[in-house]
Amino acid sequence: MTVVHDNLEPTEAKMSATDVSVFYGDKKAIDSVSIDIPTEYVTAFIGPSGCGKSTFLRTLNRMNDTIPTARVEGKIELDGQDIYRSGMDVVQLRARVGMVFQKPNPFPKSIYENIAYGPKIHGLAEGKDELDAIVEKSLKRAGLWEEVKDRLQDSGTALSGGQQQRLCIARAIAVDPEVILMDEPCSALDPIATAKIEELIAELNGRYAIVIVTHSMQQAARVSQRTAFFHLGKMVEYGRTSDIFTNPHEKRTQDYITGRYG
């Protein structure tokens, strides 16, 4: 069973998952996970490697659709609408629920085009002036504008790893998403770049519902206000981050946090 701490302040769910299970062929990777994700807080998913946290994250914008053997059961809603219903426009869904991956993956285009690409496809800008404004605003929000404003036509792949990851975050927010999913966004970065991404998460908190998968418990403690602990495909415990780290209810959570396994 999952322990959900009952002393959480009531919040409105931006996304909610109910009894979600994920199968790869016959193998069950996620087992009946239910969780509400609010806009007011950053939610962290923690747990040992292979526990299902990234698999579950990928159900939230239907990234598992790209894996032929994957099958999702249960219900996931965004603003009360089932994202797996027939007729759901997945391209539109992924604009509303953006994703930042473990390894920075800028397009092999200019810095400007990396940001402008999404707003162009989704028709968010009328003319170049509006597009310029979106590019500038997104890069400013991602804390990158001052570093790249004089070289917007340089390739995005020429930036450092940390800058590339902030470019990917700017690219995600350029289409005005409501939710941002981050799958271990700092695992390929050095400590200075990691600190910048963490500062950025703090600044974006409250504007978007943010979910971060991290293998670093210290990072979860620093950036999130809500934490879900996953183990062997199940969500074992969910509550305030401070409670999960200082006063977990489940022995498995306690064992993981104190380093007995993982």
C-alpha positions in Angstrom: 0.0 0.0 0.0 1.0 3.6 -0.5 1.2 6.0 2.5 0.0 9.4 1.6 0.6 11.8 4.4 -2.7 13.2 5.6 -1.3 16.6 6.8 -0.9 18.1 3.4 -2.6 21.4 2.7 -5.4 21.0 0.2 -4.3 22.0 -3.3 -6.0 21.8 -6.7 -4.5 19.1 -8.9 -3.2 20.3 -12.2 -2.6 16.7 -13.2 -3.9 13.6 -11.4 -3.1 10.0 -11.9 -5.5 7.3 -10.7 -4.5 3.6 -10.5 -1.9 4.0 -13.3 0.0 0.8 -14.3 2.5 0.6 -17.1 3.4 -2.7 -18.9 6.3 -3.4 -21.3 4.9 -6.5 -23.0 4.1 -8.8 -20.1 6.3 -7.0 -17.6 4.6 -4.7 -15.2 6.9 -1.7 -14.7 4.5 0.5 -12.7 1.9 -0.8 -10.3 -1.3 1.2 -9.5 0.1 4.6 -8.9 -2.2 7.4 -7.8 -1.0 11.0 -7.2 -2.1 14.6 -7.6 0.3 17.1 -9.0 -0.4 20.7 -8.1 1.0 23.9 -9.6 1.9 25.4 -6.2 4.7 23.0 -5.5 7.6 21.3 -7.1 7.1 17.6 -6.9 10.1 15.3 -6.8 10.1 11.6 -7.6 12.9 9.7 -5.9 13.9 6.1 -5.6 16.6 3.6 -6.6 17.6 3.0 -10.2 15.0 1.0 -12.1 12.2 1.7 -9.6 9.9 3.2 -12.2 10.1 6.9 -11.5 11.1 7.9 -15.0 8.6 5.4 -16.6 5.8 7.0 -14.5 7.0 10.5 -15.4 6.8 9.6 -19.1 3.1 8.6 -18.8 2.3 12.2 -17.9 2.9 13.4 -21.5 2.4 10.1 -23.2 6.1 9.7 -24.1 5.6 5.9 -23.5 3.6 6.0 -26.7 6.9 6.0 -28.6 7.7 2.5 -27.2 5.9 -0.1 -29.2 5.5 -2.7 -26.3 4.4 -0.1 -23.7 0.8 -0.1 -22.5 -0.7 2.2 -19.9 -3.7 1.4 -17.7 -5.6 3.7 -15.3 -6.4 7.3 -15.8 -4.3 10.4 -16.1 -6.1 13.8 -16.2 -4.9 17.3 -17.1 -7.3 19.9 -15.8 -9.9 17.1 -15.4 -9.5 15.7 -18.9 -8.2 12.2 -19.6 -5.0 12.6 -21.7 -5.3 9.0 -23.0 -8.8 9.5 -24.4 -9.2 8.8 -28.1 -9.0 12.0 -30.2 -6.4 13.5 -27.8 -4.0 15.6 -29.8 -0.6 14.3 -28.5 1.4 17.2 -30.1 -0.8 19.7 -28.4 -0.6 17.7 -25.1 3.2 17.8 -25.3 3.1 21.6 -25.8 1.0 21.8 -22.6 3.2 19.3 -20.7 6.8 20.0 -21.7 9.7 17.7 -21.0 13.4 18.2 -20.2 15.5 15.1 -20.5 18.5 13.8 -18.7 21.0 14.6 -21.5 20.6 18.1 -23.0 19.2 17.6 -26.5 19.2 21.0 -28.3 18.2 20.8 -32.0 21.1 21.1 -34.4 19.9 24.7 -35.2 20.8 28.2 -34.0 20.0 29.2 -30.4 17.3 31.4 -31.8 15.7 28.6 -33.9 15.8 26.2 -30.9 13.4 28.5 -29.1 11.4 29.8 -32.1 10.7 26.4 -33.4 7.8 25.4 -31.0 6.0 28.8 -31.1 6.2 28.7 -34.9 4.6 25.2 -35.2 1.9 26.1 -32.7 1.1 29.4 -34.2 1.9 31.4 -31.1 3.5 34.3 -32.8 2.3 36.6 -35.6 5.4 37.9 -37.4 9.0 38.2 -36.4 8.6 40.9 -33.7 6.4 38.6 -31.6 8.7 35.7 -32.2 11.7 37.8 -31.2 9.9 38.8 -28.0 9.1 35.1 -27.2 12.7 34.1 -27.7 14.0 36.8 -25.5 11.4 36.2 -22.7 12.0 32.4 -22.7 15.8 32.8 -22.6 15.5 35.4 -19.8 13.2 33.0 -17.8 15.8 30.3 -18.3 18.6 32.6 -17.0 20.4 32.4 -20.3 19.7 35.7 -22.1 22.7 37.6 -20.9 25.0 34.8 -21.9 23.7 34.3 -25.4 22.0 37.5 -26.5 24.9 38.5 -28.8 25.2 35.1 -30.5 21.6 34.0 -31.1 22.6 32.7 -34.6 25.3 30.4 -33.2 24.4 26.7 -33.0 22.7 25.5 -29.8 25.0 22.5 -29.8 28.1 24.9 -29.4 27.0 25.9 -25.8 28.3 24.2 -22.7 26.4 21.3 -21.2 24.8 23.5 -18.5 23.9 26.2 -21.0 22.4 23.5 -23.4 20.2 22.2 -20.6 19.0 25.8 -19.8 18.4 26.2 -23.6 16.2 23.1 -23.5 14.3 24.5 -20.5 13.8 27.8 -22.4 12.6 25.8 -25.4 10.1 24.0 -23.2 8.7 27.2 -21.7 8.6 29.0 -25.1 5.3 27.3 -26.0 3.8 28.4 -22.7 3.3 25.0 -21.1 1.3 24.4 -17.9 3.4 21.5 -16.7 7.2 20.9 -17.0 8.5 17.4 -16.5 12.2 17.0 -15.8 13.9 13.6 -16.0 17.1 13.9 -14.0 18.0 17.2 -15.7 21.3 17.7 -13.8 22.8 14.2 -13.9 25.1 15.1 -16.8 26.1 18.5 -15.4 28.8 19.7 -13.1 28.0 21.2 -9.7 28.0 24.9 -10.9 25.7 24.1 -13.8 23.5 22.0 -11.5 23.2 25.0 -9.0 22.0 27.2 -11.9 19.3 24.7 -12.9 18.2 24.4 -9.3 17.9 28.2 -9.0 15.9 28.2 -12.2 13.5 25.6 -10.9 13.0 27.7 -7.8 12.2 30.8 -10.0 9.8 28.8 -12.2 8.0 27.3 -9.2 4.4 28.4 -9.0 4.3 29.5 -12.7 4.1 25.9 -13.9 3.4 22.5 -12.2 6.9 21.1 -12.1 7.8 17.4 -11.6 11.5 16.4 -11.3 12.9 12.9 -11.2 16.2 12.9 -9.5 18.6 10.3 -8.2 20.0 12.8 -5.8 18.1 13.0 -2.5 20.0 16.2 -1.7 18.6 17.8 -4.8 15.1 16.6 -4.1 15.4 18.2 -0.6 16.7 21.4 -2.1 14.2 22.0 -4.9 10.9 20.3 -4.1 8.1 20.8 -1.6 6.5 17.4 -2.2 8.2 14.1 -2.7 7.0 10.7 -3.9 9.2 7.7 -3.1 9.1 4.9 -5.7 10.3 1.3 -5.2 9.9 -1.7 -7.4 7.3 0.0 -9.6 5.1 1.2 -6.7 4.8 4.6 -5.1 5.5 3.7 -1.5 5.1 7.1 0.1 4.1 10.6 -0.8 4.1 13.7 1.4 5.8 17.0 2.2 9.5 16.8 1.3 10.6 17.8 4.8 8.5 14.9 6.3 9.6 12.3 3.8 13.3 13.1 4.6 13.0 13.5 8.4 10.0 11.5 9.4 9.0 8.9 6.8 6.2 6.5 7.7 7.4 3.5 5.7 10.5 1.4 6.6 11.4 1.1 2.9 11.5 4.9 2.6 13.6 5.2 5.8 16.0 2.5 4.5 16.5 4.3 1.2 17.0 7.7 2.8 19.5 6.4 5.3 21.5 4.7 2.5 20.7 1.0 3.3 20.0 0.4 -0.4 19.7 2.2 -3.6 
